[in-house]
Amino acid sequence: MTSRPRLGVNIDHVATVRNARGGDVPDPVRAALLAEQAGADGITAHLREDRRHISDDDIERLMTALSVPLNFEMAATDEMQKIALRHKPHAVCIVPEKREERTTEGGLEVAREENRLAHYIAPLREAGCRVSIFIAADMRQIEAAHRIGAEVIELHTGAYCDAHAEGRFDDRDRELDSLREMSTYAHSLGLEVHAGHGLTYDTVQPVAAFPEVMELNIGHFLIGEAIFRGLTPAIHEMQRLIEEARA
């Protein structure tokens, strides 16, 4: 286990701001390169079916420009599989996707689609991509992810973060206990454990402290914080908190 979890910076919402007005600015690839210079261990980008933020051209340019790994988030569709197989990013994270949602609302239902997903990820693994499955902290889903041949799971931290933000501290603590327990369980099966969704300066440390968690993927909060303090200082503060949690 590393001394601290890797930090993956999600640059989707730089593209959201760009697309709100059209044109080329702000450029998510520029943000990705700035995050890399600030010490991010990887860049995450979600190419949605409706292209609401990241575009195909963004993925093309990220693959060319980045020196750190790209974590390509995508739904389990034929179109996305073809794009991933063309680019062969370092990592592919399979996420649930509903067109009407504002952001990813929950973990992937792996257990119910085990056979389809096993066949879906096989070509991605053969192409050399590390396949990650974005799931809730649920034993049934973790076991299914393990059976289909995923190497990595990313635990959805959204319910924990929402409970904290809303002052539901008993619920927050229950969610955190579940994340802790399922991190340990997934690690015992040989899965690499990542976590993300909704993490902020206030919520990152308890999750970063889990010894099994090898990577945290954080985006919306960092891009928002960058408006006030700049992207590099925002990333440095998150790294400081992560390192402090593991110290």
C-alpha positions in Angstrom: 0.0 0.0 0.0 1.2 3.5 -0.8 2.0 6.1 1.8 -1.0 8.1 0.6 -3.8 7.5 -2.0 -3.2 8.8 -5.4 -5.2 11.9 -6.4 -7.0 11.8 -9.6 -8.4 15.2 -10.7 -11.7 15.1 -12.7 -11.8 18.0 -15.2 -15.4 17.4 -16.5 -16.7 20.7 -15.1 -14.1 22.9 -16.8 -15.8 21.6 -20.0 -19.3 22.3 -18.4 -18.3 26.0 -18.1 -16.9 26.1 -21.6 -20.1 24.5 -23.1 -22.4 26.9 -21.2 -21.3 29.6 -23.6 -19.8 27.6 -26.5 -16.4 28.2 -28.0 -13.1 26.9 -26.8 -12.6 28.5 -23.3 -12.0 27.4 -20.6 -10.1 24.5 -22.1 -10.3 21.3 -20.0 -7.1 20.0 -21.5 -5.3 23.1 -20.2 -6.8 22.4 -16.8 -5.6 18.8 -17.0 -2.1 19.9 -17.8 -2.2 22.4 -14.9 -3.4 19.7 -12.6 -0.6 17.5 -13.7 2.0 20.2 -13.0 0.4 20.7 -9.6 1.1 17.1 -8.8 -2.1 15.2 -9.6 -1.4 11.5 -10.1 -4.0 11.2 -12.8 -6.7 12.9 -14.7 -10.3 11.6 -14.9 -12.7 12.5 -17.7 -16.3 11.2 -18.3 -17.4 11.1 -21.9 -21.1 11.0 -21.5 -23.5 9.7 -24.1 -25.0 13.2 -24.5 -21.6 14.9 -24.5 -22.9 17.4 -22.0 -19.3 18.3 -20.9 -16.3 16.3 -22.2 -16.2 15.9 -26.0 -14.6 13.3 -28.2 -12.0 15.9 -29.2 -11.2 16.5 -25.5 -10.4 12.8 -25.1 -8.3 12.8 -28.3 -6.3 15.8 -27.0 -6.0 14.4 -23.4 -4.5 11.1 -24.8 -1.9 13.1 -26.7 -1.1 15.8 -24.1 -1.0 13.9 -20.7 2.1 12.4 -19.1 0.0 11.1 -16.1 -2.6 8.3 -16.6 -6.0 9.1 -18.0 -9.0 7.5 -16.2 -11.7 7.3 -18.9 -15.1 7.2 -17.3 -17.9 5.8 -19.5 -21.2 4.0 -19.6 -21.2 0.3 -20.7 -22.4 1.0 -24.2 -21.1 -0.3 -27.5 -20.2 3.3 -28.6 -18.1 3.9 -25.5 -16.4 0.5 -25.8 -15.3 1.4 -29.4 -14.0 4.8 -28.3 -12.1 3.2 -25.4 -10.6 0.5 -27.6 -9.5 3.1 -30.1 -7.7 5.2 -27.5 -6.6 2.5 -25.0 -6.4 4.8 -22.0 -4.6 3.6 -18.9 -7.8 3.0 -17.0 -11.5 2.7 -17.9 -14.1 3.2 -15.2 -17.5 1.8 -15.9 -20.2 4.0 -14.4 -24.0 4.1 -14.5 -25.5 6.8 -16.7 -29.0 8.3 -16.9 -29.5 11.1 -19.4 -31.8 13.1 -17.1 -29.4 13.0 -14.1 -27.2 16.0 -13.2 -24.4 13.8 -12.0 -23.8 10.1 -11.4 -26.4 9.3 -8.8 -25.3 5.9 -7.6 -23.2 2.9 -8.2 -23.4 0.5 -11.1 -25.8 -2.5 -10.7 -23.2 -5.2 -11.4 -24.9 -8.2 -9.8 -28.0 -7.9 -12.0 -25.9 -7.6 -15.2 -23.1 -9.8 -14.4 -23.0 -11.8 -17.6 -23.3 -8.8 -19.9 -20.6 -6.8 -18.0 -18.2 -9.8 -17.9 -18.4 -10.0 -21.7 -18.3 -6.2 -22.1 -15.1 -5.6 -20.1 -13.1 -8.6 -21.6 -12.0 -6.7 -24.7 -11.0 -3.7 -22.7 -8.8 -5.8 -20.4 -7.3 -7.6 -23.5 -6.4 -4.1 -24.9 -4.4 -3.3 -21.8 -6.9 -1.0 -20.0 -7.2 -1.4 -16.2 -11.0 -1.8 -15.7 -12.6 -0.2 -12.7 -16.3 -0.5 -11.7 -18.0 2.4 -9.9 -20.2 0.8 -7.2 -21.9 1.4 -3.9 -20.3 0.1 -0.8 -22.3 -3.1 -1.0 -20.9 -6.6 -0.6 -23.1 -8.1 -3.3 -21.8 -5.6 -5.9 -18.2 -6.0 -4.8 -18.4 -9.8 -5.2 -20.0 -9.4 -8.6 -17.3 -7.0 -9.7 -14.7 -9.5 -8.6 -16.4 -12.3 -10.5 -16.6 -10.5 -13.8 -12.8 -9.8 -13.8 -12.6 -6.2 -12.8 -9.2 -5.3 -11.3 -10.4 -2.2 -9.5 -13.5 -0.9 -7.8 -14.3 2.7 -7.1 -16.6 3.2 -4.1 -19.3 5.8 -4.4 -18.8 8.3 -1.6 -21.8 10.5 -2.5 -24.2 9.3 0.2 -21.5 9.9 2.9 -20.7 13.4 1.6 -24.4 14.3 1.2 -25.2 13.2 4.8 -22.3 15.4 6.1 -23.4 18.4 4.1 -26.9 18.1 5.3 -25.9 17.7 9.0 -27.2 14.1 9.2 -24.2 13.0 11.2 -25.5 9.6 12.3 -26.2 8.8 8.7 -22.8 10.1 7.7 -21.1 7.9 10.3 -23.1 4.8 9.2 -22.1 5.5 5.5 -18.5 5.9 6.6 -18.5 2.7 8.5 -19.9 0.9 5.4 -17.2 2.4 3.2 -14.5 1.3 5.7 -15.9 -2.2 6.0 -16.3 -2.7 2.2 -12.9 -1.2 1.5 -11.4 -3.9 3.7 -13.6 -6.6 2.1 -12.8 -5.7 -1.5 -9.1 -5.6 -0.7 -9.3 -9.1 0.9 -10.7 -10.3 -2.5 -7.6 -8.9 -4.3 -9.4 -5.8 -5.7 -7.7 -2.5 -5.8 -9.9 0.1 -4.0 -10.5 3.6 -5.2 -13.1 6.1 -3.9 -14.8 9.2 -5.1 -17.9 11.4 -5.7 -18.7 14.6 -3.7 -15.5 14.6 -1.7 -14.5 18.0 -0.2 -11.9 19.4 2.1 -14.3 18.6 5.0 -15.0 15.0 4.0 -11.8 13.7 2.3 -9.7 12.8 5.4 -11.8 10.0 6.9 -11.9 8.2 3.5 -8.2 8.9 2.7 -7.3 7.4 6.1 -8.6 3.9 5.0 -5.3 1.9 4.4 -7.0 0.0 1.5 -7.9 3.1 -0.5 -5.2 3.5 -3.2 -6.8 6.4 -5.2 -9.3 9.2 -4.7 -11.0 10.8 -7.7 -12.2 14.4 -7.0 -13.5 16.9 -9.5 -16.5 19.2 -9.0 -15.3 20.5 -5.6 -11.7 21.2 -6.9 -12.9 23.0 -10.0 -15.3 25.1 -7.9 -12.6 25.9 -5.3 -10.3 26.9 -8.2 -12.5 29.9 -8.9 -11.6 31.3 -5.5 -8.0 30.2 -4.9 -6.7 28.9 -8.3 -6.5 25.3 -9.4 -2.9 24.7 -8.3 -3.5 25.9 -4.7 -6.8 24.0 -4.6 -5.1 20.8 -5.5 -2.2 21.4 -3.2 -4.6 21.8 -0.2 -6.4 18.6 -1.1 -3.0 16.8 -1.3 -2.0 18.2 2.0 -5.2 16.9 3.7 -4.8 13.5 2.1 -1.2 13.2 3.2 -2.2 14.3 6.7 -4.9 11.7 6.9 -2.3 9.0 6.2 0.5 10.4 8.4 
